[in-house]
């Protein structure tokens, strides 16, 4: 489990990295890219369509 502060720090870095989740996770070492994006979506209440498998 991650604390609220850890999530907020990750999201702040994500935004500083121009929403580059891979770069953010690489710098932090944690969480996974999908987890970071999910945290961002929950914080901003944005619902993006999920990618469809082609």
mmCIF entry with sequence, helices, sheets and N, C-alpha, C, O atoms, coordinates in Angstrom:
data_MODEL
# 
_entry.id   MODEL 
# 
_entity.id                         1 
_entity.type                       polymer 
_entity.pdbx_number_of_molecules   1 
# 
_entity_poly.entity_id                      1 
_entity_poly.type                           'polypeptide(L)' 
_entity_poly.nstd_linkage                   no 
_entity_poly.nstd_monomer                   no 
_entity_poly.pdbx_seq_one_letter_code       
;(UNK)(UNK)(UNK)(UNK)(UNK)(UNK)(UNK)(UNK)(UNK)(UNK)(UNK)(UNK)(UNK)(UNK)(UNK)(UNK)
(UNK)(UNK)(UNK)(UNK)(UNK)(UNK)(UNK)(UNK)(UNK)(UNK)(UNK)(UNK)(UNK)(UNK)(UNK)(UNK)
(UNK)(UNK)(UNK)(UNK)(UNK)(UNK)(UNK)(UNK)(UNK)(UNK)(UNK)(UNK)(UNK)(UNK)(UNK)(UNK)
(UNK)(UNK)(UNK)(UNK)(UNK)(UNK)
;
_entity_poly.pdbx_seq_one_letter_code_can   XXXXXXXXXXXXXXXXXXXXXXXXXXXXXXXXXXXXXXXXXXXXXXXXXXXXXX 
_entity_poly.pdbx_strand_id                 A 
# 
loop_
_entity_poly_seq.entity_id 
_entity_poly_seq.num 
_entity_poly_seq.mon_id 
_entity_poly_seq.hetero 
1 1  UNK n 
1 2  UNK n 
1 3  UNK n 
1 4  UNK n 
1 5  UNK n 
1 6  UNK n 
1 7  UNK n 
1 8  UNK n 
1 9  UNK n 
1 10 UNK n 
1 11 UNK n 
1 12 UNK n 
1 13 UNK n 
1 14 UNK n 
1 15 UNK n 
1 16 UNK n 
1 17 UNK n 
1 18 UNK n 
1 19 UNK n 
1 20 UNK n 
1 21 UNK n 
1 22 UNK n 
1 23 UNK n 
1 24 UNK n 
1 25 UNK n 
1 26 UNK n 
1 27 UNK n 
1 28 UNK n 
1 29 UNK n 
1 30 UNK n 
1 31 UNK n 
1 32 UNK n 
1 33 UNK n 
1 34 UNK n 
1 35 UNK n 
1 36 UNK n 
1 37 UNK n 
1 38 UNK n 
1 39 UNK n 
1 40 UNK n 
1 41 UNK n 
1 42 UNK n 
1 43 UNK n 
1 44 UNK n 
1 45 UNK n 
1 46 UNK n 
1 47 UNK n 
1 48 UNK n 
1 49 UNK n 
1 50 UNK n 
1 51 UNK n 
1 52 UNK n 
1 53 UNK n 
1 54 UNK n 
# 
_struct_asym.id          A 
_struct_asym.entity_id   1 
# 
loop_
_struct_conf.conf_type_id 
_struct_conf.id 
_struct_conf.pdbx_PDB_helix_id 
_struct_conf.beg_label_comp_id 
_struct_conf.beg_label_asym_id 
_struct_conf.beg_label_seq_id 
_struct_conf.pdbx_beg_PDB_ins_code 
_struct_conf.end_label_comp_id 
_struct_conf.end_label_asym_id 
_struct_conf.end_label_seq_id 
_struct_conf.pdbx_end_PDB_ins_code 
_struct_conf.beg_auth_comp_id 
_struct_conf.beg_auth_asym_id 
_struct_conf.beg_auth_seq_id 
_struct_conf.end_auth_comp_id 
_struct_conf.end_auth_asym_id 
_struct_conf.end_auth_seq_id 
_struct_conf.pdbx_PDB_helix_class 
_struct_conf.details 
_struct_conf.pdbx_PDB_helix_length 
HELX_P HELX_P1 AA1 UNK A 4  ? UNK A 16 ? UNK A 4  UNK A 16 1 ? 13 
HELX_P HELX_P2 AA2 UNK A 21 ? UNK A 28 ? UNK A 21 UNK A 28 1 ? 8  
HELX_P HELX_P3 AA3 UNK A 33 ? UNK A 44 ? UNK A 33 UNK A 44 1 ? 12 
# 
_struct_conf_type.id          HELX_P 
_struct_conf_type.criteria    ? 
_struct_conf_type.reference   ? 
# 
loop_
_atom_site.group_PDB 
_atom_site.id 
_atom_site.type_symbol 
_atom_site.label_atom_id 
_atom_site.label_alt_id 
_atom_site.label_comp_id 
_atom_site.label_asym_id 
_atom_site.label_entity_id 
_atom_site.label_seq_id 
_atom_site.pdbx_PDB_ins_code 
_atom_site.Cartn_x 
_atom_site.Cartn_y 
_atom_site.Cartn_z 
_atom_site.occupancy 
_atom_site.B_iso_or_equiv 
_atom_site.pdbx_formal_charge 
_atom_site.auth_seq_id 
_atom_site.auth_comp_id 
_atom_site.auth_asym_id 
_atom_site.auth_atom_id 
_atom_site.pdbx_PDB_model_num 
ATOM 1   N N  . UNK A 1 1  ? 0.838   -1.190 0.000   1.00 0.00 ? 1  UNK A N  1 
ATOM 2   C CA . UNK A 1 1  ? 0.000   0.000  0.000   1.00 0.00 ? 1  UNK A CA 1 
ATOM 3   C C  . UNK A 1 1  ? 0.880   1.249  0.000   1.00 0.00 ? 1  UNK A C  1 
ATOM 4   O O  . UNK A 1 1  ? 1.976   1.272  0.559   1.00 0.00 ? 1  UNK A O  1 
ATOM 5   N N  . UNK A 1 2  ? 0.364   2.258  -0.634  1.00 0.00 ? 2  UNK A N  1 
ATOM 6   C CA . UNK A 1 2  ? 1.058   3.534  -0.701  1.00 0.00 ? 2  UNK A CA 1 
ATOM 7   C C  . UNK A 1 2  ? 0.282   4.564  0.111   1.00 0.00 ? 2  UNK A C  1 
ATOM 8   O O  . UNK A 1 2  ? -0.948  4.530  0.160   1.00 0.00 ? 2  UNK A O  1 
ATOM 9   N N  . UNK A 1 3  ? 1.002   5.470  0.739   1.00 0.00 ? 3  UNK A N  1 
ATOM 10  C CA . UNK A 1 3  ? 0.342   6.524  1.501   1.00 0.00 ? 3  UNK A CA 1 
ATOM 11  C C  . UNK A 1 3  ? -0.172  7.590  0.546   1.00 0.00 ? 3  UNK A C  1 
ATOM 12  O O  . UNK A 1 3  ? 0.235   7.657  -0.614  1.00 0.00 ? 3  UNK A O  1 
ATOM 13  N N  . UNK A 1 4  ? -1.061  8.410  1.048   1.00 0.00 ? 4  UNK A N  1 
ATOM 14  C CA . UNK A 1 4  ? -1.590  9.516  0.247   1.00 0.00 ? 4  UNK A CA 1 
ATOM 15  C C  . UNK A 1 4  ? -0.448  10.435 -0.195  1.00 0.00 ? 4  UNK A C  1 
ATOM 16  O O  . UNK A 1 4  ? -0.433  10.907 -1.332  1.00 0.00 ? 4  UNK A O  1 
ATOM 17  N N  . UNK A 1 5  ? 0.503   10.688 0.703   1.00 0.00 ? 5  UNK A N  1 
ATOM 18  C CA . UNK A 1 5  ? 1.634   11.565 0.394   1.00 0.00 ? 5  UNK A CA 1 
ATOM 19  C C  . UNK A 1 5  ? 2.486   10.972 -0.729  1.00 0.00 ? 5  UNK A C  1 
ATOM 20  O O  . UNK A 1 5  ? 2.925   11.702 -1.618  1.00 0.00 ? 5  UNK A O  1 
ATOM 21  N N  . UNK A 1 6  ? 2.724   9.667  -0.699  1.00 0.00 ? 6  UNK A N  1 
ATOM 22  C CA . UNK A 1 6  ? 3.499   9.018  -1.760  1.00 0.00 ? 6  UNK A CA 1 
ATOM 23  C C  . UNK A 1 6  ? 2.792   9.144  -3.108  1.00 0.00 ? 6  UNK A C  1 
ATOM 24  O O  . UNK A 1 6  ? 3.429   9.386  -4.133  1.00 0.00 ? 6  UNK A O  1 
ATOM 25  N N  . UNK A 1 7  ? 1.485   8.980  -3.096  1.00 0.00 ? 7  UNK A N  1 
ATOM 26  C CA . UNK A 1 7  ? 0.711   9.109  -4.329  1.00 0.00 ? 7  UNK A CA 1 
ATOM 27  C C  . UNK A 1 7  ? 0.771   10.541 -4.856  1.00 0.00 ? 7  UNK A C  1 
ATOM 28  O O  . UNK A 1 7  ? 0.961   10.762 -6.052  1.00 0.00 ? 7  UNK A O  1 
ATOM 29  N N  . UNK A 1 8  ? 0.609   11.508 -3.958  1.00 0.00 ? 8  UNK A N  1 
ATOM 30  C CA . UNK A 1 8  ? 0.649   12.912 -4.362  1.00 0.00 ? 8  UNK A CA 1 
ATOM 31  C C  . UNK A 1 8  ? 2.014   13.287 -4.926  1.00 0.00 ? 8  UNK A C  1 
ATOM 32  O O  . UNK A 1 8  ? 2.104   14.008 -5.920  1.00 0.00 ? 8  UNK A O  1 
ATOM 33  N N  . UNK A 1 9  ? 3.071   12.800 -4.294  1.00 0.00 ? 9  UNK A N  1 
ATOM 34  C CA . UNK A 1 9  ? 4.428   13.067 -4.773  1.00 0.00 ? 9  UNK A CA 1 
ATOM 35  C C  . UNK A 1 9  ? 4.630   12.479 -6.162  1.00 0.00 ? 9  UNK A C  1 
ATOM 36  O O  . UNK A 1 9  ? 5.215   13.122 -7.034  1.00 0.00 ? 9  UNK A O  1 
ATOM 37  N N  . UNK A 1 10 ? 4.149   11.262 -6.368  1.00 0.00 ? 10 UNK A N  1 
ATOM 38  C CA . UNK A 1 10 ? 4.277   10.613 -7.673  1.00 0.00 ? 10 UNK A CA 1 
ATOM 39  C C  . UNK A 1 10 ? 3.508   11.388 -8.740  1.00 0.00 ? 10 UNK A C  1 
ATOM 40  O O  . UNK A 1 10 ? 4.001   11.567 -9.853  1.00 0.00 ? 10 UNK A O  1 
ATOM 41  N N  . UNK A 1 11 ? 2.316   11.843 -8.408  1.00 0.00 ? 11 UNK A N  1 
ATOM 42  C CA . UNK A 1 11 ? 1.499   12.592 -9.370  1.00 0.00 ? 11 UNK A CA 1 
ATOM 43  C C  . UNK A 1 11 ? 2.148   13.934 -9.693  1.00 0.00 ? 11 UNK A C  1 
ATOM 44  O O  . UNK A 1 11 ? 2.139   14.360 -10.848 1.00 0.00 ? 11 UNK A O  1 
ATOM 45  N N  . UNK A 1 12 ? 2.709   14.602 -8.694  1.00 0.00 ? 12 UNK A N  1 
ATOM 46  C CA . UNK A 1 12 ? 3.398   15.870 -8.937  1.00 0.00 ? 12 UNK A CA 1 
ATOM 47  C C  . UNK A 1 12 ? 4.572   15.672 -9.892  1.00 0.00 ? 12 UNK A C  1 
ATOM 48  O O  . UNK A 1 12 ? 4.767   16.463 -10.815 1.00 0.00 ? 12 UNK A O  1 
ATOM 49  N N  . UNK A 1 13 ? 5.347   14.624 -9.670  1.00 0.00 ? 13 UNK A N  1 
ATOM 50  C CA . UNK A 1 13 ? 6.478   14.339 -10.556 1.00 0.00 ? 13 UNK A CA 1 
ATOM 51  C C  . UNK A 1 13 ? 5.987   13.973 -11.952 1.00 0.00 ? 13 UNK A C  1 
ATOM 52  O O  . UNK A 1 13 ? 6.599   14.358 -12.948 1.00 0.00 ? 13 UNK A O  1 
ATOM 53  N N  . UNK A 1 14 ? 4.899   13.240 -12.028 1.00 0.00 ? 14 UNK A N  1 
ATOM 54  C CA . UNK A 1 14 ? 4.279   12.867 -13.306 1.00 0.00 ? 14 UNK A CA 1 
ATOM 55  C C  . UNK A 1 14 ? 3.929   14.125 -14.101 1.00 0.00 ? 14 UNK A C  1 
ATOM 56  O O  . UNK A 1 14 ? 4.186   14.191 -15.303 1.00 0.00 ? 14 UNK A O  1 
ATOM 57  N N  . UNK A 1 15 ? 3.352   15.107 -13.442 1.00 0.00 ? 15 UNK A N  1 
ATOM 58  C CA . UNK A 1 15 ? 2.997   16.358 -14.114 1.00 0.00 ? 15 UNK A CA 1 
ATOM 59  C C  . UNK A 1 15 ? 4.240   17.149 -14.512 1.00 0.00 ? 15 UNK A C  1 
ATOM 60  O O  . UNK A 1 15 ? 4.272   17.752 -15.584 1.00 0.00 ? 15 UNK A O  1 
ATOM 61  N N  . UNK A 1 16 ? 5.264   17.152 -13.657 1.00 0.00 ? 16 UNK A N  1 
ATOM 62  C CA . UNK A 1 16 ? 6.519   17.842 -13.983 1.00 0.00 ? 16 UNK A CA 1 
ATOM 63  C C  . UNK A 1 16 ? 7.207   17.197 -15.176 1.00 0.00 ? 16 UNK A C  1 
ATOM 64  O O  . UNK A 1 16 ? 7.934   17.862 -15.914 1.00 0.00 ? 16 UNK A O  1 
ATOM 65  N N  . UNK A 1 17 ? 6.979   15.904 -15.365 1.00 0.00 ? 17 UNK A N  1 
ATOM 66  C CA . UNK A 1 17 ? 7.560   15.166 -16.487 1.00 0.00 ? 17 UNK A CA 1 
ATOM 67  C C  . UNK A 1 17 ? 6.636   15.179 -17.701 1.00 0.00 ? 17 UNK A C  1 
ATOM 68  O O  . UNK A 1 17 ? 6.715   14.296 -18.555 1.00 0.00 ? 17 UNK A O  1 
ATOM 69  N N  . UNK A 1 18 ? 5.764   16.179 -17.777 1.00 0.00 ? 18 UNK A N  1 
ATOM 70  C CA . UNK A 1 18 ? 4.837   16.330 -18.908 1.00 0.00 ? 18 UNK A CA 1 
ATOM 71  C C  . UNK A 1 18 ? 3.982   15.093 -19.127 1.00 0.00 ? 18 UNK A C  1 
ATOM 72  O O  . UNK A 1 18 ? 3.750   14.676 -20.262 1.00 0.00 ? 18 UNK A O  1 
ATOM 73  N N  . UNK A 1 19 ? 3.521   14.516 -18.040 1.00 0.00 ? 19 UNK A N  1 
ATOM 74  C CA . UNK A 1 19 ? 2.658   13.330 -18.040 1.00 0.00 ? 19 UNK A CA 1 
ATOM 75  C C  . UNK A 1 19 ? 3.322   12.135 -18.718 1.00 0.00 ? 19 UNK A C  1 
ATOM 76  O O  . UNK A 1 19 ? 2.664   11.336 -19.384 1.00 0.00 ? 19 UNK A O  1 
ATOM 77  N N  . UNK A 1 20 ? 4.621   12.030 -18.538 1.00 0.00 ? 20 UNK A N  1 
ATOM 78  C CA . UNK A 1 20 ? 5.365   10.881 -19.049 1.00 0.00 ? 20 UNK A CA 1 
ATOM 79  C C  . UNK A 1 20 ? 5.466   9.865  -17.913 1.00 0.00 ? 20 UNK A C  1 
ATOM 80  O O  . UNK A 1 20 ? 6.341   9.961  -17.052 1.00 0.00 ? 20 UNK A O  1 
ATOM 81  N N  . UNK A 1 21 ? 4.557   8.894  -17.926 1.00 0.00 ? 21 UNK A N  1 
ATOM 82  C CA . UNK A 1 21 ? 4.480   7.922  -16.835 1.00 0.00 ? 21 UNK A CA 1 
ATOM 83  C C  . UNK A 1 21 ? 5.717   7.038  -16.767 1.00 0.00 ? 21 UNK A C  1 
ATOM 84  O O  . UNK A 1 21 ? 6.191   6.719  -15.677 1.00 0.00 ? 21 UNK A O  1 
ATOM 85  N N  . UNK A 1 22 ? 6.240   6.642  -17.911 1.00 0.00 ? 22 UNK A N  1 
ATOM 86  C CA . UNK A 1 22 ? 7.418   5.774  -17.928 1.00 0.00 ? 22 UNK A CA 1 
ATOM 87  C C  . UNK A 1 22 ? 8.610   6.466  -17.276 1.00 0.00 ? 22 UNK A C  1 
ATOM 88  O O  . UNK A 1 22 ? 9.313   5.867  -16.462 1.00 0.00 ? 22 UNK A O  1 
ATOM 89  N N  . UNK A 1 23 ? 8.833   7.714  -17.632 1.00 0.00 ? 23 UNK A N  1 
ATOM 90  C CA . UNK A 1 23 ? 9.944   8.479  -17.061 1.00 0.00 ? 23 UNK A CA 1 
ATOM 91  C C  . UNK A 1 23 ? 9.752   8.666  -15.555 1.00 0.00 ? 23 UNK A C  1 
ATOM 92  O O  . UNK A 1 23 ? 10.710  8.571  -14.787 1.00 0.00 ? 23 UNK A O  1 
ATOM 93  N N  . UNK A 1 24 ? 8.527   8.930  -15.141 1.00 0.00 ? 24 UNK A N  1 
ATOM 94  C CA . UNK A 1 24 ? 8.228   9.133  -13.727 1.00 0.00 ? 24 UNK A CA 1 
ATOM 95  C C  . UNK A 1 24 ? 8.487   7.871  -12.922 1.00 0.00 ? 24 UNK A C  1 
ATOM 96  O O  . UNK A 1 24 ? 9.126   7.920  -11.871 1.00 0.00 ? 24 UNK A O  1 
ATOM 97  N N  . UNK A 1 25 ? 7.993   6.744  -13.411 1.00 0.00 ? 25 UNK A N  1 
ATOM 98  C CA . UNK A 1 25 ? 8.190   5.470  -12.711 1.00 0.00 ? 25 UNK A CA 1 
ATOM 99  C C  . UNK A 1 25 ? 9.671   5.115  -12.676 1.00 0.00 ? 25 UNK A C  1 
ATOM 100 O O  . UNK A 1 25 ? 10.163  4.589  -11.677 1.00 0.00 ? 25 UNK A O  1 
ATOM 101 N N  . UNK A 1 26 ? 10.376  5.399  -13.754 1.00 0.00 ? 26 UNK A N  1 
ATOM 102 C CA . UNK A 1 26 ? 11.810  5.119  -13.801 1.00 0.00 ? 26 UNK A CA 1 
ATOM 103 C C  . UNK A 1 26 ? 12.539  5.921  -12.721 1.00 0.00 ? 26 UNK A C  1 
ATOM 104 O O  . UNK A 1 26 ? 13.429  5.395  -12.053 1.00 0.00 ? 26 UNK A O  1 
ATOM 105 N N  . UNK A 1 27 ? 12.163  7.194  -12.549 1.00 0.00 ? 27 UNK A N  1 
ATOM 106 C CA . UNK A 1 27 ? 12.806  8.037  -11.536 1.00 0.00 ? 27 UNK A CA 1 
ATOM 107 C C  . UNK A 1 27 ? 12.451  7.589  -10.123 1.00 0.00 ? 27 UNK A C  1 
ATOM 108 O O  . UNK A 1 27 ? 13.302  7.600  -9.234  1.00 0.00 ? 27 UNK A O  1 
ATOM 109 N N  . UNK A 1 28 ? 11.202  7.198  -9.915  1.00 0.00 ? 28 UNK A N  1 
ATOM 110 C CA . UNK A 1 28 ? 10.752  6.808  -8.580  1.00 0.00 ? 28 UNK A CA 1 
ATOM 111 C C  . UNK A 1 28 ? 11.116  5.364  -8.229  1.00 0.00 ? 28 UNK A C  1 
ATOM 112 O O  . UNK A 1 28 ? 11.384  5.046  -7.070  1.00 0.00 ? 28 UNK A O  1 
ATOM 113 N N  . UNK A 1 29 ? 11.122  4.509  -9.230  1.00 0.00 ? 29 UNK A N  1 
ATOM 114 C CA . UNK A 1 29 ? 11.353  3.096  -8.982  1.00 0.00 ? 29 UNK A CA 1 
ATOM 115 C C  . UNK A 1 29 ? 10.075  2.353  -8.637  1.00 0.00 ? 29 UNK A C  1 
ATOM 116 O O  . UNK A 1 29 ? 10.066  1.124  -8.578  1.00 0.00 ? 29 UNK A O  1 
ATOM 117 N N  . UNK A 1 30 ? 9.033   3.064  -8.418  1.00 0.00 ? 30 UNK A N  1 
ATOM 118 C CA . UNK A 1 30 ? 7.721   2.527  -8.058  1.00 0.00 ? 30 UNK A CA 1 
ATOM 119 C C  . UNK A 1 30 ? 6.708   3.584  -8.394  1.00 0.00 ? 30 UNK A C  1 
ATOM 120 O O  . UNK A 1 30 ? 7.146   4.729  -8.500  1.00 0.00 ? 30 UNK A O  1 
ATOM 121 N N  . UNK A 1 31 ? 5.497   3.396  -8.569  1.00 0.00 ? 31 UNK A N  1 
ATOM 122 C CA . UNK A 1 31 ? 4.732   2.178  -8.800  1.00 0.00 ? 31 UNK A CA 1 
ATOM 123 C C  . UNK A 1 31 ? 4.854   1.770  -10.260 1.00 0.00 ? 31 UNK A C  1 
ATOM 124 O O  . UNK A 1 31 ? 5.770   2.216  -10.951 1.00 0.00 ? 31 UNK A O  1 
ATOM 125 N N  . UNK A 1 32 ? 3.953   0.938  -10.734 1.00 0.00 ? 32 UNK A N  1 
ATOM 126 C CA . UNK A 1 32 ? 3.948   0.587  -12.153 1.00 0.00 ? 32 UNK A CA 1 
ATOM 127 C C  . UNK A 1 32 ? 3.298   1.730  -12.938 1.00 0.00 ? 32 UNK A C  1 
ATOM 128 O O  . UNK A 1 32 ? 2.615   2.579  -12.365 1.00 0.00 ? 32 UNK A O  1 
ATOM 129 N N  . UNK A 1 33 ? 3.516   1.740  -14.239 1.00 0.00 ? 33 UNK A N  1 
ATOM 130 C CA . UNK A 1 33 ? 2.930   2.777  -15.092 1.00 0.00 ? 33 UNK A CA 1 
ATOM 131 C C  . UNK A 1 33 ? 1.403   2.773  -14.993 1.00 0.00 ? 33 UNK A C  1 
ATOM 132 O O  . UNK A 1 33 ? 0.814   3.834  -14.789 1.00 0.00 ? 33 UNK A O  1 
ATOM 133 N N  . UNK A 1 34 ? 0.736   1.614  -15.131 1.00 0.00 ? 34 UNK A N  1 
ATOM 134 C CA . UNK A 1 34 ? -0.733  1.636  -15.022 1.00 0.00 ? 34 UNK A CA 1 
ATOM 135 C C  . UNK A 1 34 ? -1.234  2.138  -13.662 1.00 0.00 ? 34 UNK A C  1 
ATOM 136 O O  . UNK A 1 34 ? -2.263  2.809  -13.585 1.00 0.00 ? 34 UNK A O  1 
ATOM 137 N N  . UNK A 1 35 ? -0.510  1.813  -12.602 1.00 0.00 ? 35 UNK A N  1 
ATOM 138 C CA . UNK A 1 35 ? -0.911  2.272  -11.270 1.00 0.00 ? 35 UNK A CA 1 
ATOM 139 C C  . UNK A 1 35 ? -0.806  3.784  -11.170 1.00 0.00 ? 35 UNK A C  1 
ATOM 140 O O  . UNK A 1 35 ? -1.713  4.436  -10.651 1.00 0.00 ? 35 UNK A O  1 
ATOM 141 N N  . UNK A 1 36 ? 0.279   4.342  -11.656 1.00 0.00 ? 36 UNK A N  1 
ATOM 142 C CA . UNK A 1 36 ? 0.464   5.793  -11.625 1.00 0.00 ? 36 UNK A CA 1 
ATOM 143 C C  . UNK A 1 36 ? -0.632  6.497  -12.413 1.00 0.00 ? 36 UNK A C  1 
ATOM 144 O O  . UNK A 1 36 ? -1.180  7.497  -11.951 1.00 0.00 ? 36 UNK A O  1 
ATOM 145 N N  . UNK A 1 37 ? -0.950  5.996  -13.578 1.00 0.00 ? 37 UNK A N  1 
ATOM 146 C CA . UNK A 1 37 ? -1.999  6.605  -14.402 1.00 0.00 ? 37 UNK A CA 1 
ATOM 147 C C  . UNK A 1 37 ? -3.353  6.506  -13.705 1.00 0.00 ? 37 UNK A C  1 
ATOM 148 O O  . UNK A 1 37 ? -4.152  7.441  -13.764 1.00 0.00 ? 37 UNK A O  1 
ATOM 149 N N  . UNK A 1 38 ? -3.608  5.397  -13.057 1.00 0.00 ? 38 UNK A N  1 
ATOM 150 C CA . UNK A 1 38 ? -4.865  5.227  -12.316 1.00 0.00 ? 38 UNK A CA 1 
ATOM 151 C C  . UNK A 1 38 ? -4.959  6.235  -11.170 1.00 0.00 ? 38 UNK A C  1 
ATOM 152 O O  . UNK A 1 38 ? -6.017  6.824  -10.952 1.00 0.00 ? 38 UNK A O  1 
ATOM 153 N N  . UNK A 1 39 ? -3.872  6.435  -10.444 1.00 0.00 ? 39 UNK A N  1 
ATOM 154 C CA . UNK A 1 39 ? -3.860  7.439  -9.369  1.00 0.00 ? 39 UNK A CA 1 
ATOM 155 C C  . UNK A 1 39 ? -4.180  8.815  -9.928  1.00 0.00 ? 39 UNK A C  1 
ATOM 156 O O  . UNK A 1 39 ? -4.968  9.558  -9.345  1.00 0.00 ? 39 UNK A O  1 
ATOM 157 N N  . UNK A 1 40 ? -3.572  9.154  -11.054 1.00 0.00 ? 40 UNK A N  1 
ATOM 158 C CA . UNK A 1 40 ? -3.809  10.458 -11.676 1.00 0.00 ? 40 UNK A CA 1 
ATOM 159 C C  . UNK A 1 40 ? -5.272  10.594 -12.082 1.00 0.00 ? 40 UNK A C  1 
ATOM 160 O O  . UNK A 1 40 ? -5.891  11.629 -11.837 1.00 0.00 ? 40 UNK A O  1 
ATOM 161 N N  . UNK A 1 41 ? -5.817  9.572  -12.692 1.00 0.00 ? 41 UNK A N  1 
ATOM 162 C CA . UNK A 1 41 ? -7.219  9.617  -13.117 1.00 0.00 ? 41 UNK A CA 1 
ATOM 163 C C  . UNK A 1 41 ? -8.153  9.792  -11.928 1.00 0.00 ? 41 UNK A C  1 
ATOM 164 O O  . UNK A 1 41 ? -9.106  10.570 -11.986 1.00 0.00 ? 41 UNK A O  1 
ATOM 165 N N  . UNK A 1 42 ? -7.876  9.070  -10.859 1.00 0.00 ? 42 UNK A N  1 
ATOM 166 C CA . UNK A 1 42 ? -8.727  9.187  -9.672  1.00 0.00 ? 42 UNK A CA 1 
ATOM 167 C C  . UNK A 1 42 ? -8.626  10.579 -9.061  1.00 0.00 ? 42 UNK A C  1 
ATOM 168 O O  . UNK A 1 42 ? -9.632  11.132 -8.617  1.00 0.00 ? 42 UNK A O  1 
ATOM 169 N N  . UNK A 1 43 ? -7.438  11.143 -9.033  1.00 0.00 ? 43 UNK A N  1 
ATOM 170 C CA . UNK A 1 43 ? -7.252  12.466 -8.447  1.00 0.00 ? 43 UNK A CA 1 
ATOM 171 C C  . UNK A 1 43 ? -7.939  13.537 -9.278  1.00 0.00 ? 43 UNK A C  1 
ATOM 172 O O  . UNK A 1 43 ? -8.538  14.463 -8.730  1.00 0.00 ? 43 UNK A O  1 
ATOM 173 N N  . UNK A 1 44 ? -7.857  13.415 -10.585 1.00 0.00 ? 44 UNK A N  1 
ATOM 174 C CA . UNK A 1 44 ? -8.416  14.445 -11.452 1.00 0.00 ? 44 UNK A CA 1 
ATOM 175 C C  . UNK A 1 44 ? -9.839  14.137 -11.887 1.00 0.00 ? 44 UNK A C  1 
ATOM 176 O O  . UNK A 1 44 ? -10.498 14.963 -12.519 1.00 0.00 ? 44 UNK A O  1 
ATOM 177 N N  . UNK A 1 45 ? -10.308 12.944 -11.545 1.00 0.00 ? 45 UNK A N  1 
ATOM 178 C CA . UNK A 1 45 ? -11.666 12.506 -11.888 1.00 0.00 ? 45 UNK A CA 1 
ATOM 179 C C  . UNK A 1 45 ? -11.884 12.443 -13.395 1.00 0.00 ? 45 UNK A C  1 
ATOM 180 O O  . UNK A 1 45 ? -13.006 12.594 -13.878 1.00 0.00 ? 45 UNK A O  1 
ATOM 181 N N  . UNK A 1 46 ? -10.799 12.218 -14.131 1.00 0.00 ? 46 UNK A N  1 
ATOM 182 C CA . UNK A 1 46 ? -10.911 12.101 -15.584 1.00 0.00 ? 46 UNK A CA 1 
ATOM 183 C C  . UNK A 1 46 ? -11.093 10.636 -15.938 1.00 0.00 ? 46 UNK A C  1 
ATOM 184 O O  . UNK A 1 46 ? -10.403 9.766  -15.405 1.00 0.00 ? 46 UNK A O  1 
ATOM 185 N N  . UNK A 1 47 ? -12.000 10.378 -16.815 1.00 0.00 ? 47 UNK A N  1 
ATOM 186 C CA . UNK A 1 47 ? -12.222 9.015  -17.273 1.00 0.00 ? 47 UNK A CA 1 
ATOM 187 C C  . UNK A 1 47 ? -11.858 8.937  -18.748 1.00 0.00 ? 47 UNK A C  1 
ATOM 188 O O  . UNK A 1 47 ? -12.606 9.380  -19.620 1.00 0.00 ? 47 UNK A O  1 
ATOM 189 N N  . UNK A 1 48 ? -10.720 8.377  -18.994 1.00 0.00 ? 48 UNK A N  1 
ATOM 190 C CA . UNK A 1 48 ? -10.280 8.195  -20.364 1.00 0.00 ? 48 UNK A CA 1 
ATOM 191 C C  . UNK A 1 48 ? -10.725 6.820  -20.833 1.00 0.00 ? 48 UNK A C  1 
ATOM 192 O O  . UNK A 1 48 ? -10.759 5.877  -20.042 1.00 0.00 ? 48 UNK A O  1 
ATOM 193 N N  . UNK A 1 49 ? -11.064 6.696  -22.098 1.00 0.00 ? 49 UNK A N  1 
ATOM 194 C CA . UNK A 1 49 ? -11.431 5.364  -22.589 1.00 0.00 ? 49 UNK A CA 1 
ATOM 195 C C  . UNK A 1 49 ? -10.230 4.438  -22.525 1.00 0.00 ? 49 UNK A C  1 
ATOM 196 O O  . UNK A 1 49 ? -9.105  4.840  -22.822 1.00 0.00 ? 49 UNK A O  1 
ATOM 197 N N  . UNK A 1 50 ? -10.478 3.203  -22.136 1.00 0.00 ? 50 UNK A N  1 
ATOM 198 C CA . UNK A 1 50 ? -9.395  2.235  -22.080 1.00 0.00 ? 50 UNK A CA 1 
ATOM 199 C C  . UNK A 1 50 ? -9.053  1.791  -23.487 1.00 0.00 ? 50 UNK A C  1 
ATOM 200 O O  . UNK A 1 50 ? -9.903  1.772  -24.377 1.00 0.00 ? 50 UNK A O  1 
ATOM 201 N N  . UNK A 1 51 ? -7.783  1.431  -23.672 1.00 0.00 ? 51 UNK A N  1 
ATOM 202 C CA . UNK A 1 51 ? -7.345  0.965  -24.978 1.00 0.00 ? 51 UNK A CA 1 
ATOM 203 C C  . UNK A 1 51 ? -8.014  -0.365 -25.289 1.00 0.00 ? 51 UNK A C  1 
ATOM 204 O O  . UNK A 1 51 ? -8.154  -1.234 -24.428 1.00 0.00 ? 51 UNK A O  1 
ATOM 205 N N  . UNK A 1 52 ? -8.418  -0.493 -26.531 1.00 0.00 ? 52 UNK A N  1 
ATOM 206 C CA . UNK A 1 52 ? -9.020  -1.743 -26.973 1.00 0.00 ? 52 UNK A CA 1 
ATOM 207 C C  . UNK A 1 52 ? -7.942  -2.612 -27.587 1.00 0.00 ? 52 UNK A C  1 
ATOM 208 O O  . UNK A 1 52 ? -7.076  -2.129 -28.317 1.00 0.00 ? 52 UNK A O  1 
ATOM 209 N N  . UNK A 1 53 ? -8.005  -3.884 -27.288 1.00 0.00 ? 53 UNK A N  1 
ATOM 210 C CA . UNK A 1 53 ? -7.067  -4.817 -27.907 1.00 0.00 ? 53 UNK A CA 1 
ATOM 211 C C  . UNK A 1 53 ? -7.499  -5.064 -29.339 1.00 0.00 ? 53 UNK A C  1 
ATOM 212 O O  . UNK A 1 53 ? -8.643  -5.431 -29.609 1.00 0.00 ? 53 UNK A O  1 
ATOM 213 N N  . UNK A 1 54 ? -6.575  -4.858 -30.238 1.00 0.00 ? 54 UNK A N  1 
ATOM 214 C CA . UNK A 1 54 ? -6.888  -5.026 -31.661 1.00 0.00 ? 54 UNK A CA 1 
ATOM 215 C C  . UNK A 1 54 ? -6.341  -6.333 -32.150 1.00 0.00 ? 54 UNK A C  1 
ATOM 216 O O  . UNK A 1 54 ? -6.497  -6.667 -33.324 1.00 0.00 ? 54 UNK A O  1 
# 
